[in-house]
Amino acid sequence: MSTFQAPKGTYDLLPPDSATYLAVREAIAGPLKNSGYGYIETPGFENVELFARGVGESTDIVTKEMYAFETKGGDRLALRPEGTASVLRAALEANLHKGGNLPVKLWYSGSYYRYERPQKGRYRHFSQVGAEAIGAEDPALDAELIILADQAYRSLGLRNFRILLNSLGDQECRPVYRAALQDFLRGLDLDDDTRRRVDINPLRVLDDKREYVQKQLTGAPMLRDYLCEACKAYHEQVRELLTAAGVAFEDDEKLVRGLDYYTRTTFEFVHDGLGSQSAVGGGGRYDGLSEMIGGPALPSVGWALGVDRTVLALEAEGIALDIPAATSVYAVPLGDEARRVLFGAVTELRRAGVATDFAYGGKGLKNAMKSANRSGARLALVAGERDLAEGVVQLKDLTSGEQTPVALDAVVDEVRRALG
Ligand code: AMP
């Protein structure tokens, strides 16, 4: 062990488990790539104001969890705690919305940072794959994103997840509801922090998990009763499209989510095998965000799915992904001349697209064969001086133990044939 350890709240992804993480990322990205979403990558840090304005001054993410710092040049930056604000910033900066081809559909994959109290499923560094559809107000777009996330989870074999759905209203009906909710909340017995939250973002009080708060919320006005006709109709269409697609969901009137920028459709994917950190992904519509960060009106919708928690969900359901062995062929040279010749064959095989590895470090036969078996390879190529004198190498099937000599210049063809 070295003197150093991974920082608190972080962990390293190591083989072979790391292959599952890659597979999860790919499984989530697959349906997006297949549906008109283009890949976007933005910096790991941004101007801290982008998040303060974009995510919301009153959110835990901004007030408590941001890794904010000042650079030597005096810039105030923060490690990104989430993806949406950065993606929208980048799209606006590059004028992607001006081509007349809306919505701009983008997907991303990367590391995010929040200074949280670490526990299982909650880390200070975590991975998300996300998608944003910028610049269109269309219930089919909201439905599309939910359907694609559902498809991704199902393609991984996950079954014990649920989709929670709600509408948060728009700039017309939400303020009326907000005022009614504030009236109600101000009559409750709440601590100072929560009372401040009532002033700044009362909807989030509904999301408070503490029992003494939840107990007092019975009888609170519900947003459903305040939604304007346009929001109701919009939400009904999203629900109908999901139902027609065979995607089951639960209406959850209390779902508000932790970020300030959501409007109308909001949703969360929860997995029932994860204990307290049950949200594997979530998202919603954020029609006002562009204007909040200085852009034009661009109604948009998006989601982010957590890779770490999706992997935990797979474990909870006992699902082992079918990940092909990284190596198909393992080459074992016996002696210096064999080393030179086999290394050449390895290079040739790799160029032909066959996953091949080599016994480095001058291992003896026994050790080298152990490594070959551990690599998961189906075939070994073994050669000693006598083989080379005859112009052959031995092709060994590591499952049956069967061994056949093959001509040196036919190695690629013979290996391909043996692998099927
Ligand atoms: P949020 O932006 O908070 O809605 O997060 C979207 C998804 O990212 C969540 O559903 C989680 O799967 C994942 N996520 C958020 N925060 C963390 C964290 N601290 N550790 C691990 N995963 C997280």
Residues whose N, C-alpha, C, O or C-beta is under 5 A from the ligand:
A	BS01	AMP	E82 R114 E116 G121 R122 Y123 R124 F126 A279 V280 G281 G282 A304 L305 G306 D308 R309
